[in-house]
């Protein structure tokens, strides 16, 4: 249960950072921001593990976090392209 809550919190933060990086106004609510953050985290985390594997037992993976932001930014651009 705590894992789901943590995913929502981190997804929201990643979604906010991605919306801040992408220029222009994005008319997304809380739920869409969380979804963009979570999906971007999944995409970016996968790409991050291709570059560098986390150490066993490591709780925070820097490459995964940075690539989560990159994945969410790409997703925001894709959503903008699809909506217009």
N, C-alpha and C positions, 0 to 999 in steps of 0.2 A: 504494500500500500504506500509506504514512504517513497518507494522508487517512482511511482506514478506522480506523486506530488512534486518530487524533486525534478522530474522530467518536465513538468509544466512550468516550474519556476525557471529552470535553465532555458527552456524553449522560449519563454517570454523575454528573457534578457537577450538571448541571441537574436530573436525577432526584432526587438527594439534597436539593437546595434545595427542590424542589417537595414532597417528602415531609415536609420540615421545616416548611414553611409550612402545609400542610393539617393541621388538628387530628385527633387520633386515631391509633390504631396501624394501620399498613398492613403486612400480611404479604406483602412482596414480597422476592424474592431479588435477587441481583446482576443477573442477566440481565433480569428484569422492570424493575428500576430503570433500566438502560441503555436498554431499549426505550422506556420512558415518556419518558426524557430526550431520546432521538433524535427520536421522533415529536412530542413537544412542541416541540422545536427547529425541526422542519420547519414545523409549524403556526404557531408564534410568529414564526419568521423570515419567513414569507410575509406575515403581518400587519404585521410591522415594516417590511418594504419598501414596504408600501402607504402608511405614514405618512412615511417619509423614506428616500430612496434613498441607498445608501452612495456615497462619493466613489470615482472610478475608482482602482483599485490599493490601496484601503484594506483592510487585513487584518482589522481588528476593527470590527464594526458595533454600537454601543452599543444602539440601538433594537432590533436583532435579538436581542441577548443578553437584554435585559429582557423582550421579548415571548416569547422561548423559555421563560423561567421561567413567564410567564403561561400559555402554551400547555400546559406540562407540568402546572401546577396544575389547569387545566381538565380535562386528561386523567385526572389522579388522581381528581378528583371524579366524572368519568364512569365510571371503572372501579369506584369504590366504589358508585355507583348501580346498575351492571349486576350486580355480584357479590352485592348484598343484595337 
